[in-house]
Amino acid sequence: MDSIDRIHALSDRVEGFLGRREGPYLFRLAKRGARLGVIVEIGSWKGKSTIWLAKGSEAVKGQLIYAIDPHTGGADFETLGYTKVDTEKEFR
């Protein structure tokens, strides 16, 4: 099983909007939820949060993670300094 520090090191290589405490929280939620069924993440951008969910599910030999995202950004992205966005390649 991966340690929290190892998962931080992995997820830190991915650009995203996840705070330092949110990742471990998602990990714990995924460990609990994966025992009940699949996990669906809506809004995964480049996959930073998906890593935490997947590692949590993996820790309990749980279910698949379905990550849903249009990979094109949103209306608020322009205000954050982004132009045309296509994150699918980076996500994969």
N, C-alpha and C positions, 0 to 999 in steps of 0.2 A: 504494500500500500504506500502511496506517495504521502510524504509529510506536507503539512501546510506550507512550510518554507519552500519545498520543491515545486509545489503548485504555484506559489507566488512567483518563483523564478521563471516558470513556464509562461504564466499569464502576463508577466511584466514585459515580455517580448511582443505582446499584441497591443496595438493602439486601441483605446477604448475609454469609456466613461465610468468605469467601475472604481469605487473607492477601496481603500486597503482593508476595511472591515467588511465590506459587502461580499467579497469573494468567499471568505471562510463561512459567512452566513449562508450563502447559496450552497456551499459544499454540505453543510449540516442539513439544510432543507432537502437537498437531493438524496442524501443518505436515508432520510425518513421516507420521502415520497417514492423513491425507486422501489421500495418494497411493496408498494400498493399498485403500481402500474407505470406506464410510460410517462415521461416528463415532456411537456411541450413548452418551449421558450418562444415567446413572440417578441421579436426585436432583438436580434443577435449581432448586428452590425459586422464586426470582424471576428467575433467569437470569444472575446475575453471572458464574458460570463458563461458562455457555453463550456469552456474548459472546466470551470469550477463545478458546474452541474454534472458534466460527464465524469469527472474524477470522483464526485460524491456518489454517483450511481455505481461506478466501477468498484468503489470501496466495499459495497455490500452485494456485489455481483447482481446488480439491479437491472433495470430495464433500459431500453434505448432512450436517447434524447432526440426529440424532433425540434430543430431550430428553424424558425420561420422568419424570413426577412426579405424585403424586395431588393436589398443591396443597392439601392439608389439614393439613399439619404432621405431627408425630409425638408419641409419648408423652413425649419429652424436652422438647418445646416448653413445656409447663406450667412446668417447672423453670427455663426461660429467661425466664419472665415473659409468655409469649404465651398468649392465650386461644384462642377459636375462630379458625382460620386458613383463609383462602381466597385463595391467591396467584395463581390462574390469570389473572385480569384484569391484574394487575401484570406477570406474566410475558409475556403477549402484548404 
